[in-house]
Amino acid sequence: MIYNFKRYGLLLVDYFLPRANLKQNIESKNDYRSTIFTILVAFCTTLFYVPYCYLVGMPLMSKGCAVTPPLSIIGLMLIKFLDKRNVASIIVLTGIWITISIAFFTGGLGSSPPIVWFFVFPVAATIMQGGKWGIFWTFLSLFTLFGLEIWRFNSGFTFSEFTPLVMFYTNLVNVSIGSFILVMFVSYALITKQNALMTVKLQESELRREKDRGQKLLTILFHDLGRNASLLSGYLELSGKKALDPLSKEKVYRLSEEIKSILQGAKDLDINEISIQKELVLFSYVLDLALDFF
């Protein structure tokens, strides 16, 4: 029963969270599953405390535990729909919400110390998402501040109306959203790390293949070059005993030029920057020599 609970629970929560390619890293995969299972256990434990707190005479805590699971589901759905590509937007939006909620019961928007964080979040968005998003969040922060002040002025809202119960629910929302933002941020960092490692490994493998291919090419070239040069030398030595016909002279001249080209190409060849054009030319020379002598 516990195994099935863990299995289906992991599948349920894992559906909402952004996943990395963890098949090659067992340790990271286990850490990821442990995190998801911890979220699932916390969720179920909160549901258990709803009737428990009510029965022991703690109705406020019972209400808080009843509110937490729906908020958690909303947070997971938000993560699912926005995905890891908008992690910066989620972080900034959450920061603005938490700052506003704290400011409302610590003296108001005009005198609350946490309000200075309003001007930090656009900077964070600029660093994580670029200048356009930084401008967007700057204007959104300013409009939010002005809008709240206009609403407070027109509605006649006073901070004495912010009851402890409302403060409790506000903090509960902050904790619920903040916990899932933390999980998403860690997941995003893990995905980024895995993608970077995979990219480095692919580049390393490609460079190693290029190097091995260049070394193999040079080995083939010098092997065939030495063999064919020896045959050409013997051919020229035999030609000294009798006159060569024009066709044989042309053949000897062409083979000599091709050997010279191979030597020059091999001399200039950098096995770390070998090009397809050089490979084709050099291999064509080697094939010509092989066809002429064998």
N, C-alpha and C positions, 0 to 999 in steps of 0.2 A: 504493500500500500504506500509506504513512504517512497519507494522507488518510482512508482507511477506518479505520485504527487510531484516529485522533483522533476521527473521527465516532462510531463505535460505543463507543469508550471514554468519550466525553463523555456519551452517552446512558446508559451503565451507571452512572457515578458520579452523574450529575445526578438519577437516579431516587431516590437516597437523600437528597440534600440538599434543604432547604426552598428553594423558588424564589419570587422576587418577580415582579411584572408589569413586566418590563423592556423591553417592546416599544417604549415611547415614549422610552427612554433607551439609545441605542446604546453610549455610553461605559461605562455600568454593565454592560450586557449583555456587552461584550467583557471587562471585568474579571472578571466572574463566570465566564465560560468559561475564561479564563486560569487562574483559581484551581483549577477542576476539573481542567484538563489537567495542572497542576503536581502535584496529588494522584495522578493516574493515572501520570505518569512516575515519581514517587517510589515508587509501589507496584511497578511493573514493575522498576525498578532494584534494589529490595530483593530481589526474586526472583532476579535475575541474580547477586547477590553470595552467594547460598546455596552454589552449587557452587564459585564462585571462591574464597571464603574457606576452604572445606574443602580444596581442592586445594593452596593455598599454605601450609597448616599453621596455620590459625586456626580450629579447631573451635568455640571458644566464640562467636566472631563469626558463624560460619556458623549455629549454633543460634539466635542472636539474630535474624538476618535471616530465618530460617525461621519464627520465632514472630511476627514483626511483621505479615506480611500477614493471618493469621487474626485477630489482634487488631484490625487496621484494619477488617476486614469486620464484626467484632462492633461496633466503634464506629460504623460507618456504619448498621448495622441499628438500633442504639440510637437514633441520631438520627432515622432514618426513622419508627420506631414512636412515639417520644415527641413528635416534631415540634417546631416552633418555639414552640408555646404553653407548653412545659415547659422552655424553655431554662434558666431559673433553677434548676430542680430538677437538671438535668444538671450545671450548673456547681457547685452546692453539693455534690452527691454526689461529683463528681470531686475537689473540694477536700478533702473528708473522707478519701477514699481515699489521696490523695497525702500528706496530713498523717500518717495512720496509718503508711504505708509508710516515710516518712522517720523518724518517731519510733522505729520498731522497730530501726533500726540507727544511731541517734544517742543512745543512752542509755536508751531505754525510754519508755513513756508517762508515767511519773512525773517524769522529769528532762529530757526532750527540749525544747529551746527552741521548735520549730515547733508544739508542742501547743497554744499559745495561740491558734492560728488556728482551733481547734475552736469558739471562742466568737465568731469573726468571721463565719463562714458563716451562722448563723441570722439575724444582722443583715442580711446581704446578701439573704437570702431574703425577709425582711420588707419590705425596700425594693422588691424586684423583684416580689413576688407578694402581699404583704399580710400582715396579722397572723396569720391562720390558718396559713399556711404557715410563718411564722416560729416559731410555737409548735411546729408539727410537727417542724421541723428541730432545734429546741432539744432537745426530748425525745429525738429520734433520736440526736443527738450524745452526749447524756448516757448513754443506754442503750448506745451503742457503746463508749464509754470504760469504763463499768462492766463490760460484757460481756467486753471484751478482758482487763481486769485479772483478772476471775474465771477466765477460761480460762487465762491465764498462771499464775495461782496453783495451779489444780488440775492442770494438765498438767506443771508443773515446767519449763516452757520457759525456757531461758537465752539471752541474746543472743549468746553465743559460738557457738550453733548456727546463727546467721544467716550462712551462708557467703557468700563473694564471688559465687558463682554465683547464689544466690538474690537477693542485692542487685542484681546485673546485670539479672536478669529483672524485678525489681520496678521498677527505673528505666526499663527498656524499656517496660513497661506504662504507666508514667506519661507518658513522652514520646509514645507512640502515642495514648493517650486524649486527652492535653492538646492535641495538634495538631488533632485533629478537633473538640474543643470550641472551639478558637480559630476554626476555619473556620465552625462553626455560629454562634458568637457574631457573627462578621462578617456572615454571611448574614442573621441575625436583625436586626442593625442596619440592613442594607441594605433589608430588607423593611419595617421600621418607617419608615425614611426615605421610601421610595417611597410607602407608604400615606399618610403625612402630607402629602407633596407632592400626591398625587392628591386628597386631601380638600380641601386649600387651593385647588387649581385648580377643583374642582367648586363650592366655595362662592363663589369669585371669579366664575365664570361665571354662577352663579345670581343673585348680586347685580347683575352687569352686565345680565342679562336683565330683572331687576326694574326697574332704573333706566331702561333703554331703553323698557320697556313703560309706565312712568309718564310719561316724557317724551312718548312717542307719544300717550298718552291725553290729556295736557294740550294737546298741539298740535291734536288733533282737536276737543277741547272748545272751545277758544278760536276756532278757525277757524269751526266751525259756529255757535258762539254769536254771533260778530260778524256773520256773514251773516244769521242768523235775527233778530238784534236789529234789524238795518237793515230787514229786511222787515216786522217788527212795527211799527217806527217809521213806515214808509210806510203801513202798514195803518191805524194810529191817526190819521195825518194825513188820510187819505181819509175816515175816519169822522167827522172834525170837520165835514165839509161836509154830512153828512146824519145823521139819527138812526139809531143802531144798534138792531137788533131784539134781544130778550133773549138769543137763542142766540149772536149775534155778540159781545154784551157778555161772556157767560160764557166764550167762546173766548178773547177778549182777556185777560180776567182770569187764566184758567188758564195761558196762555202767559207772561204776565208773572211769575206765581208760579214757573213752571218755570225761567225765565231767572234769577230771583233765587236759586233753589235751586242752580242750576249755578254761579253766581258764588260763593255761599257755600261750596259743596263744593270748588271749585277753590282758593279762598283757604285753606281748612283742610287741603288735601291735601298730604301729604309724599310726594314721589315715591320716597323710599327706604323708606317704610313704608306703601305703598299696599295697601289691602285689597280682597278680591274683592267684598265687599258695596258698597263705595263705587263700584267700577268698574261694577257692574251697575246701580246707581241712576243714575249719571251717564250711562251709555250709553242707558238707557231714556229719560231726558229728551231726549237728542240725537235719538233715533229718533222720539220723539213730535213734536218740532219739525220734523224732516224730513218726516214724514208729513202734518203739518198744512199746510206751506207748499208742498210739491211733489207 
